[in-house]
């Protein structure tokens, strides 16, 4: 199987959940004796001037040409991450080349055009025509959850295809870092959110709820681990950066597990009223599970069953319910500890090596 990119070798300073998924999913797949994973590593320079842009395009074109020679020789399975790997003209041509050779394409669908439009970042590198073309001509589709597959199937009137449901996961290092269930600490309540600070992520509601509760519980602190994206107002940015109880920082993905040391609750505040978020599979949620810390999560359709045993506390998407649920956990340290024990009992099911095992079984059918 062939896939390109530097990310398979080392996460380096990557902060992208998309590349984290590719790294761990394919690295674990590579461990199987019957899988030969061919990857052409390459690096890109920051797009800060015309010279760097030209250099990047030369490198991407060279990698695409080398890939074509390998594919002509080996007739491999080909792995594309959608949409990220198909935003370049080189990879769009490579995809069509694979179709021309009648090669078996594996398409890992992580987002859709709908999300790009909802976030409103103005990108026009993909459109519905390209999205449909890629979905129709892939031999195997990797979907984050059944909700995503049903939406895509209906959106493009796709026939029944080879699909495998592979949500995101977490790496074993989380269990090594946090082998035991969480223990509460008196007069401490640190909340953690990890991920992009963008539109519809519930950051505004979370901050408002914490601001109001902080007057009553002065030891409450909010840690936001992520970078600013589209749709966040200057006012909200100023609130985050100047607040005395909010701490924001950016941490490379390979170091994420270390930020949970003094955390008492993790928050997954996505807006379930947005269709694309109802079909999400946030890496952060599985990393929360991996560290075994209590979790408060909004009622997104794709996430509602994960904590049905009481291991996750679900919350309505409004300030008042956020306040109620956060205060409930502040007042009930024993319930926090019980939630943690339940998460520790189920977390092995969400490891990346389990996800890779499901992918391996699906690939064997293609051979």
C-alpha positions as CSV (number, residue, x, y, z in Angstrom):
1,X,0.0,0.0,0.0
2,X,1.3,3.5,-0.8
3,X,0.8,6.7,1.0
4,X,3.0,9.8,1.1
5,X,4.1,12.3,3.7
6,X,6.7,13.0,6.4
7,X,4.1,12.3,9.2
8,X,4.5,8.5,9.2
9,X,8.0,8.8,10.5
10,X,7.5,11.2,13.4
11,X,4.7,13.5,14.6
12,X,7.4,16.2,15.2
13,X,5.6,19.4,16.2
14,X,2.4,18.5,14.5
15,X,-0.8,20.0,16.1
16,X,-3.2,18.5,13.6
17,X,-5.7,15.9,14.6
18,X,-6.0,14.8,10.9
19,X,-2.3,14.0,10.7
20,X,-2.4,12.4,14.1
21,X,-5.0,10.0,12.8
22,X,-2.9,9.2,9.7
23,X,0.2,8.7,11.7
24,X,-1.2,6.2,14.3
25,X,-3.6,4.4,12.0
26,X,-1.0,3.6,9.4
27,X,1.9,3.1,11.8
28,X,-0.1,0.4,13.6
29,X,-1.2,-1.1,10.2
30,X,2.4,-1.3,9.2
31,X,3.1,-3.7,12.1
32,X,1.2,-6.5,10.2
33,X,3.5,-9.0,8.4
34,X,1.4,-9.0,5.3
35,X,1.4,-5.2,4.9
36,X,4.1,-3.4,3.1
37,X,3.6,0.3,3.5
38,X,5.5,2.5,1.0
39,X,5.7,6.1,1.8
40,X,7.7,8.9,0.2
41,X,8.7,11.4,2.9
42,X,8.8,15.1,2.0
43,X,8.8,18.4,3.8
44,X,7.1,21.7,2.9
45,X,8.2,25.2,3.7
46,X,5.9,27.9,5.2
47,X,4.0,29.7,2.4
48,X,5.4,33.0,3.4
49,X,6.8,34.1,0.0
50,X,6.6,33.2,-3.7
51,X,9.9,31.3,-3.7
52,X,8.7,28.9,-0.9
53,X,5.4,28.3,-2.8
54,X,7.3,27.5,-6.0
55,X,9.7,25.2,-4.0
56,X,6.7,23.4,-2.4
57,X,5.0,22.8,-5.7
58,X,8.2,21.4,-7.2
59,X,8.5,19.0,-4.3
60,X,4.9,17.9,-4.5
61,X,5.1,17.4,-8.2
62,X,8.3,15.3,-7.8
63,X,6.6,13.1,-5.2
64,X,3.6,12.6,-7.4
65,X,5.8,11.5,-10.3
66,X,7.7,9.1,-8.1
67,X,4.5,7.7,-6.9
68,X,3.3,7.1,-10.4
69,X,6.4,5.1,-11.2
70,X,6.0,3.0,-8.1
71,X,2.3,2.4,-8.9
72,X,3.1,1.4,-12.4
73,X,5.6,-1.2,-11.1
74,X,3.8,-2.5,-8.0
75,X,0.1,-2.0,-8.7
76,X,-0.4,-1.2,-5.0
77,X,-3.4,-0.3,-3.0
78,X,-3.4,3.5,-2.6
79,X,-4.3,5.4,0.5
80,X,-5.7,9.0,0.3
81,X,-6.9,11.1,3.3
82,X,-9.9,13.2,2.4
83,X,-10.1,16.1,2.2
84,X,-6.5,17.1,3.3
85,X,-4.5,15.0,0.7
86,X,-6.7,16.1,-2.2
87,X,-6.5,19.8,-1.8
88,X,-3.4,19.9,-4.1
89,X,-3.5,19.7,-7.9
90,X,-0.7,17.1,-7.8
91,X,-2.7,14.6,-5.7
92,X,-5.9,15.2,-7.7
93,X,-4.0,14.2,-10.8
94,X,-2.5,11.2,-8.9
95,X,-6.0,10.1,-7.9
96,X,-7.2,10.2,-11.5
97,X,-4.0,8.3,-12.5
98,X,-4.9,5.6,-10.0
99,X,-8.4,5.3,-11.4
100,X,-7.0,5.1,-15.0
101,X,-4.8,2.2,-13.9
102,X,-7.8,0.6,-12.2
103,X,-5.9,0.5,-8.9
104,X,-7.8,0.0,-5.6
105,X,-8.1,3.3,-3.8
106,X,-8.7,3.5,-0.1
107,X,-10.2,6.9,0.9
108,X,-10.1,7.9,4.5
109,X,-13.0,10.4,4.8
110,X,-12.4,12.7,7.8
111,X,-14.5,15.7,6.7
112,X,-16.8,16.8,4.0
113,X,-17.5,20.0,1.9
114,X,-20.3,20.8,4.4
115,X,-17.8,21.4,7.2
116,X,-15.6,23.7,5.1
117,X,-18.7,25.8,4.2
118,X,-19.9,25.9,7.8
119,X,-16.6,27.1,9.2
120,X,-16.4,29.6,6.4
121,X,-12.7,29.8,5.8
122,X,-13.1,30.7,2.2
123,X,-11.2,27.7,0.7
124,X,-12.2,26.7,-2.8
125,X,-9.7,23.8,-3.3
126,X,-12.5,21.3,-3.3
127,X,-16.1,21.3,-4.4
128,X,-19.1,18.9,-4.5
129,X,-18.1,17.6,-7.9
130,X,-14.6,16.6,-6.8
131,X,-16.0,15.2,-3.5
132,X,-18.5,13.0,-5.4
133,X,-15.9,11.9,-7.9
134,X,-13.5,10.7,-5.1
135,X,-16.2,8.9,-3.2
136,X,-17.6,7.2,-6.3
137,X,-14.2,5.9,-7.4
138,X,-12.7,4.7,-4.2
139,X,-12.7,1.0,-3.7
140,X,-12.8,1.2,0.1
141,X,-14.2,4.0,2.1
142,X,-13.1,4.6,5.7
143,X,-15.9,6.4,7.6
144,X,-15.7,7.9,11.1
145,X,-19.1,6.7,12.1
146,X,-22.4,5.3,10.6
147,X,-24.0,8.8,10.8
148,X,-21.3,10.1,8.4
149,X,-21.8,7.2,5.9
150,X,-25.6,7.6,5.9
151,X,-25.3,11.3,5.2
152,X,-22.7,10.9,2.4
153,X,-24.6,8.0,0.8
154,X,-27.8,10.1,0.7
155,X,-26.1,13.3,-0.3
156,X,-24.5,11.8,-3.4
157,X,-26.9,8.9,-4.1
158,X,-24.0,6.4,-3.7
159,X,-24.5,2.7,-4.3
160,X,-23.6,0.2,-1.6
161,X,-19.8,0.1,-1.3
162,X,-17.1,-1.5,0.7
163,X,-17.0,0.7,3.8
164,X,-15.4,0.2,7.2
165,X,-16.4,2.3,10.3
166,X,-13.1,3.6,11.9
167,X,-13.6,6.3,14.5
168,X,-10.6,8.1,15.9
169,X,-8.7,6.7,18.9
170,X,-5.8,7.2,21.2
171,X,-2.3,5.8,21.6
172,X,-1.1,3.4,24.3
173,X,1.2,6.1,25.8
174,X,-2.0,7.6,27.4
175,X,-2.5,4.4,29.5
176,X,1.2,4.3,30.4
177,X,1.0,7.9,31.5
178,X,-2.3,7.4,33.5
179,X,-2.4,3.7,34.5
180,X,-4.8,4.3,37.4
181,X,-8.2,6.0,37.7
182,X,-8.4,9.7,38.6
183,X,-8.3,10.9,42.2
184,X,-10.0,14.2,43.1
185,X,-8.1,17.0,45.0
186,X,-9.9,19.2,47.5
187,X,-10.4,22.8,46.4
188,X,-9.2,22.2,42.9
189,X,-11.2,22.0,39.7
190,X,-9.3,22.4,36.5
191,X,-11.2,22.0,33.3
192,X,-9.5,21.2,30.0
193,X,-10.6,21.7,26.3
194,X,-8.3,20.5,23.6
195,X,-8.7,21.4,19.9
196,X,-9.3,24.2,17.4
197,X,-10.8,27.4,18.7
198,X,-13.3,27.9,15.9
199,X,-16.9,28.5,15.0
200,X,-19.5,26.0,16.5
201,X,-17.0,24.4,18.9
202,X,-18.9,25.7,21.9
203,X,-16.0,27.7,23.2
204,X,-18.1,30.8,23.8
205,X,-20.7,28.9,25.8
206,X,-18.0,27.1,27.8
207,X,-16.2,30.3,28.7
208,X,-19.5,32.0,29.7
209,X,-20.4,29.1,32.0
210,X,-17.0,29.0,33.6
211,X,-16.9,32.8,34.0
212,X,-20.2,32.7,36.0
213,X,-19.2,29.7,38.1
214,X,-15.8,31.1,38.8
215,X,-17.4,33.8,41.0
216,X,-18.8,31.0,43.2
217,X,-15.8,28.7,42.9
218,X,-12.6,30.8,42.8
219,X,-10.4,27.8,42.4
220,X,-12.0,26.9,39.0
221,X,-9.6,27.2,36.1
222,X,-10.1,26.6,32.4
223,X,-7.2,25.3,30.2
224,X,-7.7,25.7,26.5
225,X,-5.1,23.7,24.5
226,X,-5.4,24.8,20.8
227,X,-5.0,27.5,18.2
228,X,-7.4,30.1,16.9
229,X,-9.3,29.3,13.7
230,X,-12.2,30.7,11.7
231,X,-15.3,32.2,13.1
232,X,-14.0,33.4,16.5
233,X,-14.6,37.0,17.4
234,X,-11.9,39.4,18.5
235,X,-13.9,39.9,21.7
236,X,-13.7,36.2,22.6
237,X,-10.0,36.1,21.8
238,X,-9.4,39.1,24.1
239,X,-11.4,37.4,26.9
240,X,-9.3,34.2,26.6
241,X,-6.0,36.0,26.5
242,X,-6.7,38.5,29.3
243,X,-8.7,36.3,31.7
244,X,-7.0,35.5,35.1
245,X,-8.5,32.0,35.3
246,X,-8.2,30.9,31.6
247,X,-4.9,29.5,30.3
248,X,-4.4,29.0,26.6
249,X,-1.4,27.3,25.0
250,X,-0.5,25.3,21.9
251,X,1.0,21.8,22.5
252,X,2.3,19.4,19.8
253,X,0.1,16.3,19.5
254,X,2.9,14.0,20.7
255,X,3.0,15.9,24.0
256,X,-0.8,16.2,24.5
257,X,-1.1,13.4,27.0
258,X,1.1,15.3,29.5
259,X,-1.3,18.2,29.8
260,X,-3.9,16.2,31.8
261,X,-1.8,15.7,34.9
262,X,-3.7,18.2,37.0
263,X,-7.0,18.2,35.2
264,X,-10.3,17.3,36.9
265,X,-12.7,17.4,34.0
266,X,-12.4,17.4,30.2
267,X,-14.9,19.1,28.0
268,X,-16.3,18.2,24.5
269,X,-18.6,21.2,23.8
270,X,-19.4,20.8,20.0
271,X,-22.7,22.3,18.8
272,X,-25.0,19.3,18.0
273,X,-27.3,21.6,16.1
274,X,-24.8,21.6,13.3
275,X,-25.2,18.6,11.1
276,X,-21.5,18.0,10.4
277,X,-20.7,18.0,14.1
278,X,-23.4,15.4,14.7
279,X,-21.2,13.2,12.5
280,X,-17.9,14.0,14.1
281,X,-15.3,11.8,15.8
282,X,-13.1,14.2,17.7
283,X,-9.6,12.9,18.5
284,X,-9.8,14.9,21.7
285,X,-12.7,12.8,23.0
286,X,-10.7,9.6,22.7
287,X,-7.7,11.2,24.2
288,X,-9.9,12.3,27.2
289,X,-11.0,8.6,27.5
290,X,-7.4,7.5,27.2
291,X,-6.3,9.5,30.3
292,X,-9.4,8.4,32.2
293,X,-10.4,11.9,33.4
294,X,-14.1,12.7,33.9
295,X,-15.8,14.0,30.6
296,X,-18.6,16.4,29.9
297,X,-19.8,16.1,26.4
298,X,-22.6,17.6,24.3
299,X,-25.2,15.4,22.7
300,X,-23.8,14.9,19.3
301,X,-25.5,11.8,17.6
302,X,-22.2,10.1,16.8
303,X,-21.0,10.4,20.4
304,X,-24.1,9.8,22.5
305,X,-23.6,6.0,22.9
306,X,-20.0,6.1,24.0
307,X,-20.8,7.0,27.5
308,X,-24.2,5.3,27.9
309,X,-22.8,3.3,30.9
310,X,-22.5,6.6,32.8
311,X,-18.8,7.1,32.1
312,X,-19.6,10.4,30.3
313,X,-21.8,13.2,31.5
314,X,-23.9,14.6,28.6
315,X,-24.9,18.2,28.5
316,X,-27.3,20.3,26.5
317,X,-25.8,23.0,24.2
318,X,-26.6,26.1,26.4
319,X,-24.9,28.1,29.1
320,X,-27.3,27.1,31.9
321,X,-26.9,23.3,31.4
322,X,-23.1,23.7,31.1
323,X,-23.2,25.5,34.4
324,X,-25.4,22.8,36.0
325,X,-23.2,19.9,34.8
326,X,-19.9,21.5,35.7
327,X,-21.2,22.5,39.1
328,X,-22.5,19.0,39.6
329,X,-19.0,17.6,39.1
330,X,-17.5,20.3,41.3
331,X,-19.8,19.3,44.2
332,X,-19.5,15.5,43.7
333,X,-15.8,14.4,43.7
334,X,-16.9,10.8,44.3
335,X,-19.0,10.8,41.1
336,X,-15.9,12.1,39.2
337,X,-13.9,9.2,40.5
338,X,-16.6,6.7,39.6
339,X,-16.8,8.1,36.1
340,X,-13.0,7.7,35.8
341,X,-13.1,4.1,36.9
342,X,-15.7,3.3,34.2
343,X,-13.6,5.1,31.5
344,X,-10.5,3.1,32.6
345,X,-12.5,-0.1,32.2
346,X,-13.6,0.6,28.6
347,X,-10.7,2.6,27.2
348,X,-8.8,-0.3,25.7
349,X,-11.5,-0.6,23.1
350,X,-10.6,2.8,21.7
351,X,-6.9,2.3,21.1
352,X,-5.4,3.0,17.6
353,X,-4.2,-0.6,17.3
354,X,-7.8,-1.7,17.5
355,X,-8.7,0.7,14.7
356,X,-5.8,-0.6,12.6
357,X,-7.0,-4.1,13.2
358,X,-10.4,-3.2,11.7
359,X,-8.7,-1.6,8.7
360,X,-6.4,-4.6,8.2
361,X,-9.5,-6.9,8.0
362,X,-11.1,-4.6,5.4
363,X,-7.9,-4.5,3.3
364,X,-7.7,-8.3,3.3
365,X,-11.0,-8.4,1.5
366,X,-9.7,-6.1,-1.3
367,X,-6.6,-8.2,-2.1
